[in-house]
Amino acid sequence: MTSLSVETLAADAVEPITSAGHAQLGIAVLAGIAVIVLLITKFKVHAFLALTIGSLALGAFAGAPLDKAITSFTTGLGSTVAGVGVLIALGAILGKLLADSGGADQIVDTILRRAGGRSMPWAIVLIASVIGLPLFFEVGIVLLIPVVLMVAKRGNYSLMRIGIPALAGLSVMHGLIPPHPGPLVAIDAVDANLGVTLALGVLVAIPTVIIAGPVFSKFAARWVDIPVPEKMLQGLQGSAADSDGRPTKEDAKLPGFGATIATVLLPVVLMLSKALVDIVVDNPEHTVQRVFDVIGSPLIALLAAVIVGMFTLGRAAGFSKGKITATVEKSLAPIAGILLIVGAGGGFKQTLIDSGVGEMVLEISKDWAIPGLALAWLIAVVIRLATGSATVATVSAAGLVAPLAADMSTTHTALLVLAIGAGSLFFSHVNDAGFWLVKEYFGMNVGQTIKTWSAMETIISVVAGALVLLLSLII
């Protein structure tokens, strides 16, 4: 990533804040993570507060002076928010414009008009993947649930046959593809190249989403054969809906399909172009590479998409200047919690690094017959299972394995980010808010949700992790 590294911003945090031995550091890590897990799961404390308290507990257990532990935490929080906070905000604005303008409706309607029969699950996974690029997972679910329910009802499809591909598309984008918060934080933590990570992420995401989506949905539909929940349909029909019960916008003026797709994909194209030019030109002083270093940076790429979206989405939908401003304002409020969690995760990561935990993991892992990428995946899996949060798992694992990236090539550092992201999606269960969101929307019980949603998340994690290891042997 082109932003300053944590170490550059924290000149006073270069030296370890404690000289504790490996045994004490190991106990400190376990104790710090245990504090976070207990606060989140047992006492239902917000993840921001849990990470803050857990970071200070880690420093205390490691024998660090409290003032130095506080400095490490605040330095990590500030540098993380500085590195990814603006990108998360820009992504939220673009997603809100896409939703409020009806651009998402336009994508859905156009693709569904051209799909039917056996191709419907593939159309749904395509819709979810495209919409999932700029949208947070929860927002994507809210947007797609009406589509999933209506398609299943009107087309007489199994709910799982349509729902699983939609969830898979959203989840894969959330875990593996920047500018989602988890991948961005991991990229920043290990100093990976964003363009290369994005390119390899897409390469891993395509087969992963196919296996976890349309393919797995065949089995999920057999295991859990449930009807579309009538209470959800009634809720949709109680709002604006046409004669078929399909949700409609009050204002039928929608952005064009081509313009909408171009806007959504613009930041991806710009960032991938930068990565391609870096490989082909490979001369930092060359004018072409310098130009693409600017327009392909995540900040400029997302900012360009937002500005373009104000016209291709907002103005095209008939929004006034005031309406566009209001949409931007509304998009920022919901991400306050996400920014705080991501920032606190960065503080926890920096406390890990400054305590010397990262170096300890590096030294210990030299004697293990396990690849660094597999180690990163396993650490993320353990934290995901314990906390239920993919974001917490990503930022914590990234802090632990960051030293492993020091001797890695550009491509392997990018694969390290993807390994962490894949591990962070493993087996969502009852301590994950997403688990309950899916359960309620689809009208399932806990057992049915585990057989479908939890199994799908595990497939995504294992398949993506395996693909990452395979790519590491090839490139």
C-alpha positions as CSV (number, residue, x, y, z in Angstrom):
1,M,0.0,0.0,0.0
2,T,1.3,3.5,-0.8
3,S,0.4,5.0,2.6
4,L,3.2,5.4,5.3
5,S,3.9,2.3,7.3
6,V,3.1,2.2,11.0
7,E,6.8,2.0,11.8
8,T,7.5,5.2,9.8
9,L,4.8,7.1,11.6
10,A,5.9,5.8,15.0
11,A,9.5,6.7,15.4
12,D,9.3,6.4,19.1
13,A,7.8,2.9,18.9
14,V,10.6,1.2,16.9
15,E,12.2,-0.4,19.9
16,P,10.2,-3.2,21.7
17,I,8.2,-1.8,24.7
18,T,9.2,-4.8,26.7
19,S,12.1,-7.2,26.9
20,A,10.0,-10.1,28.2
21,G,11.0,-13.7,27.2
22,H,9.1,-15.9,24.8
23,A,7.2,-17.7,27.5
24,Q,5.9,-14.4,29.0
25,L,5.1,-12.9,25.6
26,G,3.2,-16.1,24.7
27,I,1.2,-15.9,27.8
28,A,0.6,-12.2,27.3
29,V,-0.8,-12.8,23.8
30,L,-3.1,-15.5,25.0
31,A,-4.3,-13.4,27.9
32,G,-4.8,-10.3,25.7
33,I,-6.8,-12.2,23.1
34,A,-8.8,-14.0,25.9
35,V,-9.7,-10.6,27.4
36,I,-11.0,-9.5,24.0
37,V,-12.9,-12.7,23.4
38,L,-14.5,-12.7,26.9
39,L,-15.5,-9.1,26.6
40,I,-17.1,-9.5,23.2
41,T,-18.8,-12.9,23.7
42,K,-19.5,-13.1,27.4
43,F,-20.1,-9.5,28.4
44,K,-21.3,-8.2,25.0
45,V,-18.9,-5.3,25.1
46,H,-18.5,-3.4,21.8
47,A,-15.5,-4.6,19.8
48,F,-13.9,-1.1,19.9
49,L,-13.9,-1.1,23.7
50,A,-12.9,-4.8,23.9
51,L,-9.9,-4.2,21.6
52,T,-8.8,-1.1,23.5
53,I,-8.9,-2.9,26.9
54,G,-7.4,-6.1,25.4
55,S,-4.5,-4.0,24.0
56,L,-3.7,-2.5,27.4
57,A,-4.1,-5.9,29.0
58,L,-1.6,-7.4,26.5
59,G,1.0,-4.7,27.4
60,A,0.4,-5.2,31.1
61,F,0.8,-9.0,30.9
62,A,3.9,-8.5,28.8
63,G,5.4,-6.4,31.5
64,A,5.4,-3.2,29.6
65,P,5.1,0.2,31.3
66,L,1.5,1.4,30.9
67,D,2.5,4.7,29.3
68,K,4.4,2.9,26.6
69,A,1.5,0.5,26.0
70,I,-0.8,3.5,25.6
71,T,1.6,5.1,23.2
72,S,1.8,2.0,21.1
73,F,-2.0,1.6,21.0
74,T,-2.7,5.2,20.1
75,T,0.0,5.3,17.5
76,G,-1.4,2.1,15.9
77,L,-4.9,3.5,16.0
78,G,-3.9,6.8,14.4
79,S,-1.8,5.3,11.7
80,T,-4.5,2.7,10.8
81,V,-7.2,5.3,10.5
82,A,-4.9,7.5,8.5
83,G,-4.1,4.7,6.2
84,V,-7.6,3.2,5.6
85,G,-10.1,5.5,7.2
86,V,-10.6,7.8,4.2
87,L,-10.8,4.8,1.9
88,I,-13.6,3.2,4.0
89,A,-15.4,6.5,4.0
90,L,-15.1,6.8,0.2
91,G,-16.3,3.3,-0.2
92,A,-19.3,4.0,2.0
93,I,-20.2,7.1,-0.1
94,L,-20.0,5.2,-3.3
95,G,-22.1,2.3,-1.9
96,K,-24.8,4.8,-0.6
97,L,-25.0,6.5,-4.0
98,L,-25.3,3.1,-5.7
99,A,-28.2,2.1,-3.3
100,D,-30.1,5.4,-3.1
101,S,-30.0,6.2,-6.8
102,G,-31.4,2.8,-7.8
103,G,-28.1,1.8,-9.5
104,A,-28.1,-1.4,-7.6
105,D,-31.7,-2.0,-8.8
106,Q,-30.6,-1.4,-12.4
107,I,-27.9,-3.9,-12.2
108,V,-30.2,-6.5,-10.6
109,D,-33.1,-5.9,-13.0
110,T,-30.9,-6.0,-16.2
111,I,-29.1,-9.2,-15.3
112,L,-32.3,-11.0,-14.1
113,R,-34.1,-10.1,-17.3
114,R,-31.4,-12.1,-19.1
115,A,-31.3,-15.1,-16.8
116,G,-33.6,-17.9,-16.0
117,G,-33.8,-21.6,-15.1
118,R,-30.5,-23.2,-14.3
119,S,-28.6,-20.0,-15.0
120,M,-30.4,-18.1,-12.2
121,P,-27.9,-19.0,-9.3
122,W,-25.1,-17.9,-11.6
123,A,-26.8,-14.6,-12.3
124,I,-27.4,-14.1,-8.6
125,V,-23.7,-14.7,-7.7
126,L,-22.7,-12.3,-10.4
127,I,-25.0,-9.6,-9.1
128,A,-23.8,-10.1,-5.5
129,S,-20.1,-10.0,-6.6
130,V,-20.6,-6.8,-8.6
131,I,-22.7,-5.1,-5.9
132,G,-20.4,-6.4,-3.2
133,L,-17.3,-4.6,-4.6
134,P,-18.2,-1.1,-3.1
135,L,-20.7,-2.2,-0.4
136,F,-20.1,-3.4,3.1
137,F,-21.5,-7.0,3.7
138,E,-24.4,-5.9,5.9
139,V,-25.5,-3.2,3.4
140,G,-25.2,-5.7,0.5
141,I,-27.4,-8.2,2.3
142,V,-30.1,-5.6,2.9
143,L,-30.0,-4.6,-0.8
144,L,-30.1,-8.2,-2.1
145,I,-32.5,-9.9,0.3
146,P,-35.6,-8.5,-1.5
147,V,-34.2,-9.7,-4.8
148,V,-33.4,-13.2,-3.4
149,L,-36.8,-13.6,-1.8
150,M,-38.8,-12.4,-4.8
151,V,-36.8,-14.5,-7.3
152,A,-37.2,-17.6,-5.2
153,K,-40.9,-17.0,-4.8
154,R,-41.9,-16.0,-8.3
155,G,-39.5,-18.5,-10.0
156,N,-40.4,-21.3,-7.6
157,Y,-36.8,-21.8,-6.7
158,S,-35.4,-23.3,-3.5
159,L,-34.6,-20.4,-1.2
160,M,-31.1,-21.8,-0.6
161,R,-30.5,-22.3,-4.3
162,I,-30.8,-18.5,-4.7
163,G,-29.7,-17.3,-1.3
164,I,-26.4,-19.1,-1.0
165,P,-24.9,-17.7,-4.2
166,A,-25.9,-14.2,-3.1
167,L,-24.3,-14.6,0.3
168,A,-21.2,-16.2,-1.2
169,G,-20.6,-13.3,-3.6
170,L,-20.9,-10.7,-0.8
171,S,-18.8,-12.7,1.6
172,V,-15.9,-13.3,-0.8
173,M,-15.7,-9.7,-1.7
174,H,-15.8,-8.7,1.9
175,G,-13.0,-11.0,3.0
176,L,-10.6,-10.9,0.0
177,I,-11.1,-7.8,-2.1
178,P,-10.1,-4.2,-1.2
179,P,-11.4,-1.6,-0.6
180,H,-13.2,-3.6,2.1
181,P,-11.8,-2.7,5.6
182,G,-10.3,-6.1,6.4
183,P,-8.1,-6.5,3.3
184,L,-7.1,-2.8,3.5
185,V,-6.0,-3.1,7.1
186,A,-4.0,-6.3,6.3
187,I,-2.4,-4.6,3.3
188,D,-1.3,-1.7,5.5
189,A,0.0,-4.0,8.2
190,V,2.2,-6.1,6.1
191,D,3.0,-3.3,3.6
192,A,1.7,-5.2,0.6
193,N,1.1,-3.8,-2.9
194,L,-2.6,-3.0,-3.2
195,G,-2.8,-3.5,-6.9
196,V,-1.1,-6.9,-6.9
197,T,-3.2,-7.9,-3.9
198,L,-6.4,-6.8,-5.8
199,A,-5.3,-8.7,-8.9
200,L,-4.5,-11.9,-7.0
201,G,-7.6,-11.5,-4.9
202,V,-9.8,-11.5,-8.0
203,L,-7.9,-14.5,-9.3
204,V,-8.6,-16.4,-6.0
205,A,-12.2,-15.0,-5.6
206,I,-13.6,-16.3,-8.9
207,P,-13.2,-20.1,-8.4
208,T,-13.9,-19.6,-4.7
209,V,-17.2,-17.9,-5.2
210,I,-18.2,-20.5,-7.9
211,I,-17.6,-23.4,-5.5
212,A,-19.1,-21.8,-2.4
213,G,-22.0,-20.3,-4.4
214,P,-23.8,-22.0,-7.3
215,V,-22.1,-25.4,-6.7
216,F,-22.6,-25.6,-2.9
217,S,-26.1,-24.2,-3.2
218,K,-27.2,-27.5,-4.8
219,F,-26.3,-29.4,-1.6
220,A,-27.5,-26.7,0.7
221,A,-30.9,-26.7,-1.0
222,R,-31.2,-30.5,-0.3
223,W,-30.1,-30.2,3.3
224,V,-32.4,-27.2,4.1
225,D,-35.5,-27.1,2.0
226,I,-37.5,-24.3,3.4
227,P,-40.1,-21.9,1.8
228,V,-39.6,-18.2,1.5
229,P,-40.5,-16.6,4.9
230,E,-43.9,-15.1,4.4
231,K,-43.3,-12.4,7.1
232,M,-40.4,-11.0,5.1
233,L,-42.5,-11.0,1.9
234,Q,-45.3,-9.2,3.7
235,G,-42.9,-6.6,4.9
236,L,-41.8,-6.0,1.3
237,Q,-45.3,-6.0,0.0
238,G,-46.3,-3.5,2.7
239,S,-44.0,-1.0,1.1
240,A,-43.9,0.1,-2.5
241,A,-44.4,-2.9,-4.7
242,D,-45.8,-3.8,-8.1
243,S,-48.6,-6.3,-8.8
244,D,-46.1,-9.2,-8.5
245,G,-45.0,-8.1,-5.1
246,R,-41.7,-6.9,-6.4
247,P,-40.2,-3.8,-4.7
248,T,-40.2,-0.7,-6.8
249,K,-38.7,2.7,-6.4
250,E,-40.9,5.7,-5.8
251,D,-39.0,7.4,-8.6
252,A,-38.8,5.2,-11.7
253,K,-35.9,7.2,-13.1
254,L,-32.8,5.0,-12.8
255,P,-29.2,5.4,-13.8
256,G,-28.2,3.5,-17.0
257,F,-26.9,0.0,-16.6
258,G,-23.6,0.6,-18.5
259,A,-22.9,3.8,-16.6
260,T,-23.6,2.1,-13.3
261,I,-21.3,-0.8,-14.0
262,A,-18.6,1.5,-15.3
263,T,-18.8,3.6,-12.1
264,V,-18.6,0.5,-9.8
265,L,-15.7,-1.0,-11.6
266,L,-13.8,2.3,-12.1
267,P,-11.7,2.1,-8.9
268,V,-10.9,-1.6,-9.6
269,V,-9.8,-0.8,-13.2
270,L,-7.6,2.1,-12.0
271,M,-5.9,0.1,-9.3
272,L,-5.3,-2.9,-11.5
273,S,-4.0,-0.6,-14.3
274,K,-1.4,0.8,-11.8
275,A,-0.3,-2.8,-10.9
276,L,0.0,-3.7,-14.6
277,V,2.1,-0.6,-15.4
278,D,4.3,-1.3,-12.4
279,I,5.1,-4.7,-13.8
280,V,5.5,-3.7,-17.5
281,V,7.3,-0.4,-17.1
282,D,9.2,-1.2,-13.8
283,N,10.8,2.3,-13.7
284,P,9.6,4.6,-10.8
285,E,11.0,7.6,-12.7
286,H,9.2,6.9,-15.9
287,T,6.4,9.4,-16.6
288,V,3.8,6.8,-17.4
289,Q,4.4,4.9,-14.2
290,R,4.4,8.1,-12.1
291,V,1.0,9.1,-13.6
292,F,-0.5,5.7,-12.9
293,D,1.1,5.7,-9.4
294,V,-1.2,8.7,-8.8
295,I,-4.4,7.8,-10.5
296,G,-4.1,4.1,-9.5
297,S,-3.6,4.9,-5.8
298,P,-6.6,3.7,-3.7
299,L,-7.4,7.2,-2.5
300,I,-7.5,8.8,-6.0
301,A,-9.2,5.7,-7.6
302,L,-12.1,5.7,-5.0
303,L,-12.3,9.5,-5.0
304,A,-12.6,9.5,-8.8
305,A,-15.4,6.9,-8.6
306,V,-17.3,8.9,-6.0
307,I,-17.1,12.1,-8.1
308,V,-18.1,10.2,-11.3
309,G,-20.9,8.5,-9.3
310,M,-22.4,11.8,-8.3
311,F,-23.1,12.4,-12.0
312,T,-23.7,8.9,-13.4
313,L,-25.7,7.7,-10.4
314,G,-27.0,10.7,-8.4
315,R,-27.7,13.2,-11.2
316,A,-28.8,10.5,-13.5
317,A,-31.5,9.5,-11.0
318,G,-32.7,13.1,-10.8
319,F,-30.9,14.0,-7.5
320,S,-30.6,17.7,-6.8
321,K,-27.3,19.0,-5.4
322,G,-28.9,19.0,-1.9
323,K,-30.0,15.4,-2.3
324,I,-26.5,14.3,-3.3
325,T,-25.1,16.1,-0.3
326,A,-27.6,14.5,2.0
327,T,-26.8,11.1,0.6
328,V,-23.1,11.6,1.3
329,E,-23.9,12.7,4.9
330,K,-26.1,9.7,5.5
331,S,-23.4,7.3,4.2
332,L,-20.8,8.4,6.8
333,A,-22.8,8.0,10.0
334,P,-23.1,4.2,9.9
335,I,-19.4,3.6,9.4
336,A,-18.3,5.4,12.6
337,G,-18.4,2.0,14.5
338,I,-16.5,0.3,11.7
339,L,-13.8,3.0,11.7
340,L,-13.4,2.7,15.5
341,I,-13.2,-1.1,15.4
342,V,-10.6,-1.0,12.6
343,G,-8.6,1.7,14.4
344,A,-8.7,-0.1,17.7
345,G,-7.6,-3.3,15.8
346,G,-4.7,-1.3,14.4
347,G,-3.8,-0.3,18.0
348,F,-3.9,-3.9,19.1
349,K,-1.7,-4.9,16.2
350,Q,0.8,-2.2,17.0
351,T,0.9,-3.3,20.6
352,L,1.6,-6.8,19.5
353,I,4.4,-5.5,17.3
354,D,6.0,-3.2,19.9
355,S,5.8,-5.9,22.5
356,G,8.0,-8.1,20.3
357,V,5.3,-10.7,19.7
358,G,5.7,-10.5,16.0
359,E,9.4,-11.2,16.2
360,M,8.7,-14.1,18.6
361,V,6.3,-15.6,16.1
362,L,8.9,-15.2,13.4
363,E,11.6,-16.9,15.4
364,I,9.4,-19.8,16.6
365,S,8.0,-20.4,13.1
366,K,11.4,-21.0,11.7
367,D,11.4,-24.3,13.5
368,W,8.0,-25.3,12.3
369,A,7.3,-27.4,9.2
370,I,4.5,-25.1,8.2
371,P,4.5,-22.4,5.5
372,G,4.1,-18.8,6.6
373,L,1.0,-18.5,4.5
374,A,-0.6,-21.5,6.2
375,L,0.4,-20.1,9.6
376,A,-1.3,-16.8,8.8
377,W,-4.5,-18.6,7.8
378,L,-4.5,-20.7,11.0
379,I,-4.0,-17.7,13.3
380,A,-6.9,-15.9,11.5
381,V,-9.1,-19.0,11.8
382,V,-8.5,-19.3,15.6
383,I,-9.2,-15.6,16.2
384,R,-12.3,-15.7,14.0
385,L,-13.7,-18.7,15.9
386,A,-13.0,-17.1,19.2
387,T,-14.3,-13.5,18.5
388,G,-16.8,-14.0,15.7
389,S,-15.5,-11.0,13.9
390,A,-13.8,-11.3,10.5
391,T,-12.4,-7.7,10.9
392,V,-10.9,-8.4,14.4
393,A,-9.5,-11.7,13.1
394,T,-7.9,-9.9,10.1
395,V,-6.3,-7.0,12.0
396,S,-5.1,-9.2,14.9
397,A,-3.6,-11.9,12.6
398,A,-2.0,-9.3,10.4
399,G,-0.2,-7.8,13.5
400,L,1.1,-11.3,14.6
401,V,2.4,-12.3,11.2
402,A,3.6,-9.0,9.8
403,P,7.3,-9.8,10.4
404,L,6.9,-12.8,8.1
405,A,6.5,-10.4,5.2
406,A,9.9,-8.9,5.6
407,D,11.6,-11.6,3.4
408,M,8.7,-12.2,1.1
409,S,8.4,-11.1,-2.5
410,T,5.7,-8.6,-3.6
411,T,3.4,-11.4,-4.8
412,H,3.9,-13.5,-1.7
413,T,3.2,-10.5,0.6
414,A,0.0,-10.0,-1.3
415,L,-0.8,-13.7,-0.9
416,L,-0.1,-13.3,2.9
417,V,-2.9,-10.7,2.9
418,L,-5.3,-13.1,1.1
419,A,-4.4,-16.0,3.5
420,I,-5.3,-13.8,6.4
421,G,-8.5,-12.8,4.7
422,A,-9.5,-16.4,3.9
423,G,-8.9,-17.5,7.5
424,S,-11.0,-14.6,8.8
425,L,-14.1,-16.1,7.1
426,F,-13.9,-19.5,8.6
427,F,-17.1,-21.1,10.2
428,S,-19.3,-18.2,11.2
429,H,-21.3,-19.3,14.2
430,V,-23.3,-17.9,17.1
431,N,-20.8,-15.3,18.2
432,D,-21.0,-13.6,14.8
433,A,-23.6,-10.9,14.1
434,G,-23.7,-12.0,10.5
435,F,-24.9,-15.4,11.6
436,W,-28.0,-14.0,13.2
437,L,-28.6,-11.6,10.3
438,V,-28.7,-14.4,7.8
439,K,-30.8,-16.6,10.2
440,E,-33.5,-14.0,10.7
441,Y,-33.7,-12.8,7.0
442,F,-34.1,-16.4,5.7
443,G,-36.3,-17.6,8.5
444,M,-34.0,-20.5,9.6
445,N,-33.3,-22.1,12.9
446,V,-29.8,-22.3,14.4
447,G,-29.2,-25.8,13.0
448,Q,-30.3,-24.9,9.5
449,T,-28.1,-21.7,9.5
450,I,-25.1,-23.8,10.5
451,K,-25.8,-26.3,7.7
452,T,-26.0,-23.5,5.1
453,W,-24.4,-20.2,6.0
454,S,-21.7,-21.6,8.4
455,A,-20.8,-24.4,6.0
456,M,-20.6,-21.9,3.1
457,E,-18.3,-19.6,5.0
458,T,-16.0,-22.6,5.8
459,I,-15.9,-23.6,2.2
460,I,-14.9,-20.1,1.2
461,S,-12.2,-20.1,3.8
462,V,-10.8,-23.5,2.9
463,V,-11.0,-23.1,-0.9
464,A,-9.5,-19.6,-0.8
465,G,-6.7,-20.7,1.5
466,A,-5.9,-23.7,-0.6
467,L,-5.8,-21.5,-3.8
468,V,-3.5,-19.1,-2.0
469,L,-1.1,-21.9,-1.1
470,L,-1.3,-23.2,-4.7
471,L,-0.5,-19.8,-6.2
472,S,2.5,-19.5,-3.8
473,L,4.0,-22.6,-5.5
474,I,3.5,-21.2,-8.9
475,I,4.4,-17.5,-8.7
